[in-house]
Amino acid sequence: MPDNKKQAAHRALVDRILNGEGRSSAQQRARAFGNDGLPPPLNTLIGKVATRPTQVTEADFAAAKASGFSEDQLFELVICAAVGQSARLYEAGLTALAEATANGGAR
């Protein structure tokens, strides 16, 4: 099991991403973090960042910017999406490790 310092650092990062000061609203950041409930074309950009980052194009950014988002907002929302996806993978890994350890699979 990861030590408490790692988990505390993870929680602090997520808290800062979701609740810290920024150009995007906390609601927008939470939606980007969760990759859920964003309006088009922002949902296209954020969905790609979270699940298919190699497919992100300049056109995705241009469309999101043309819909009224500033570069600062887009930067924050892209970071939120990337950290959100990383957090989901981290949590899934911890769950799998806990299950394997509980079942005697990991030594």
N, C-alpha and C positions, 0 to 999 in steps of 0.2 A: 504494500500500500504506500502511495507517495506520502512523504512526510508532510506535516501540517504547514510548513513554510511554503511549500509548493502550492498547496491548496489555497492558502491565504493569499499568495501572489496572484493566483488565478482569479479568485474572488475580487481582489482589488482591481485587477485589470478590467474585468467585466463591469464592475461598479462604475469605474471611471468612464468607460465607453458609453454606458447607458445613462449615467446620471451627472457626469461632469459638464462643465460649460462647453458650449459649442455653437456653431452657426445653424445646425439642424435642431429641430425640436426633439425633446426626449422621446416623444411618440414616434417620430420618423426613425430615430436611431434604434428604438426597440423593434420596430417593424423590419428594418434592414438586418438587425442582429438575428431576428427569427426567420428572415427570408419569407415574410408573410404580410399580406395586406397592403402592399405598395401599389400606387397607381402606375399605369403605363405612361411613358416608356421606362420609368425608373425600375419597375419590376423586372424588366428584361435585363438591364444592366446588373442589378443586384443578384438576380437569379444566376446569371452567368458567373459573377464573382464567387458566389457561394458554392456552386456545383460544377461549373465548367470554366474555370478561369482562363484557360488557354484560348477560349472562344470569344473573349471580350475584345471588342473592336473600337476604333475611334468613333465609328458611327453610333455605337451604343452610348458613348459619352456625349456626343454631339446632340443626340435625340433627348437625352436627359437634361442637358443644359438648355436646349431650346424650349423645354417644357417649364422652365423657370427656376431651375436649381443652379446655384452658383458653383464655381469650382471648389470653394471651401466646403460647401455642403456635400457635394459629390464625394470629395476626399473623405469626409467623416463617415458618410454612409457606406462607402466601399470598405473602409476599415471596420466598421460595425459588422458588415456582412462577412468579411474574412474572419474576424474574431468570433463571430457567432458560429460559423461553420466549424472552426477549430474547437470551440467550446463543446459543441455537440459531439465531435469525434473524441475529445478528451473524456467527456462524461461516459460515452459508450465504452471506451477503453477501460476506465475505472470500473464500470459495471461488469464487464467481461472478466476483468482480473479478480474482482470480488467473488463472482460466481465460480470461477475456476478454482480459486483458493478454498472456497467453502465446500466444494465438491471433492477436494483432495487432488485436483488436477495439477496444481502448481506447487512446486516445492522450493 
